[in-house]
């Protein structure tokens, strides 16, 4: 099962991903991304200081302007074989 970290402000996205069978964890701190296959962020806090410290090897999806279904499609596309 793929483990997806989702920011708390995106509860509709988290629910949609859980309904599709993904394991969803809350993304409150950078450390929460460890061990996750993908992270979904709101884009509100995006790189304010211009720093690029990677905390995960997984994909990062910026959900800004996307519906929950669109985010699910993005996640699905990363795991379809």
N, C-alpha and C positions, 0 to 999 in steps of 0.2 A: 504494500500500500504506500502510495506517495504521501509524504508529509509536507504540508503547506503551512507556512507562517503568514498570518494575516493581521494587519493593524487593527486595533480595537474599534476604530471609527468605521470600519467596513464590515459591520455585523451582517448586513444582507449578503455580502460576498461570502463570508464565512459559512453562513447557513446554506447557501447554494452549493458551495464546494462539498460540505458535509453530506448534503442530499445526493451528490454524485458519487459518494463513497470515498472521498479523500479524508485523510487524517488532518485535522486543522488545529493549529496551536496559535496562541495569542502572540503577537509581535509587539511587545512592550519595550524591550531593550534589545540592543544589538546581539547580545548573547543568545536570545531566543531563536535567532536564525541558524545557530549551529545545529547541524544534523537535519536540516530541512532541505528538501529537494527544490523548493521554490518559495519565494517571498512575494507577497502582494502588498504594495504600499499605496498610500493615498496620494502621495506626491506633494502634500502640503509642506513638508519639512525637507524637501529635496535639496540636498547639497548646498546649504546656506553659506558655509564657509569655504567651499571649493575644495574640500578634502575628499580623497577617494580611497579610504581604507576598506578593503574587502573583508567581510566577516563571514561570507558564505560562498561556496562554490556553485550553488544553485542559481537558477534564473531569478531575475527580479522583474516583476510586472508592476508598472505604474498604472494604477486604476483611475487616474484623474480623467474625468469626462467619459468614463465607460460605465455601462450597466453591469449588474451582477452576471447576467448571461454572457456578456462580451468577455468579462474576465474569465469566466469558466471556459469559454472557447479558447482563450489564450493559454490557459493552464492545460487543457486537453491537448492542444496542438503540440505542446512540449513533450507529452508522454505517449502520443500515438506512434505506433511502430509500423 
